[in-house]
Amino acid sequence: MIPRVRTAVLISGRGSNMSALIEAARAPSFPAEIVLVLSDEPAAAGLPIARDAGVAAKAIDYRAYPKKEAFEAALDARLLAASAEIVCLAGFMRVLSPPFVERWKGRMLNIHPSLLPNLRGLHTHRRALAQGLAEHGCTVHFVTAELDAGPIIAQARVRVLKGDDADALAARVLKEEHRIYPEALNAVARSLRAANAPET
Ligand code: GRF
């Protein structure tokens, strides 16, 4: 059997997308396995959730590192020790440096709560409502040095309803996030395995 693609998830908070990835990867036919969860925030609610699900989970407190390079070197060391091949950012709130991003080029994914290239950055639901958009949604993309601008892997659209507030809209978008992130990881893991498969 072809080994599954070893995948790490980076979080900063509640970790609901992380849970969706862990859940999807329970299926033996899923081409990736979640081998590690890392958080830059020790208080992240997602850490104990990952452990309860049987996944190794560790905080690397960004405050303990005076420089971003040292924090990222600690991240890389953990990823290497776990033999991670793909990194999924899931509500990870640190902007990663260009050299770190370059090392993971084509193997680092992010989920963003808007229909990119619209609404890069924070507070996307509030901004979608303020702009009177009829349609909103979420995007999984490869991470590049430019924030929220890498090649798009998957998107889901959500209609903005009359009477929506930011919380109601966020909840409907989040449901779609939990659907498309595992689908996107599935596709990327399959193509990574296909690219690395020995010729027969
Ligand atoms: C999600 O809305 C995701 O799109 C954004 O941050 C939020 C993280 O939520 N990048 P969770 O921690 O996965 O529940």
Boltz pocket constraint, residues with backbone or C-beta under 6 A from the ligand:
constraints:
  - pocket:
      binder: B
      contacts: [[A, 11], [A, 13], [A, 14], [A, 15], [A, 16], [A, 17], [A, 18], [A, 90], [A, 91], [A, 92], [A, 111], [A, 112], [A, 113], [A, 138], [A, 174], [A, 177]]
      max_distance: 6.0
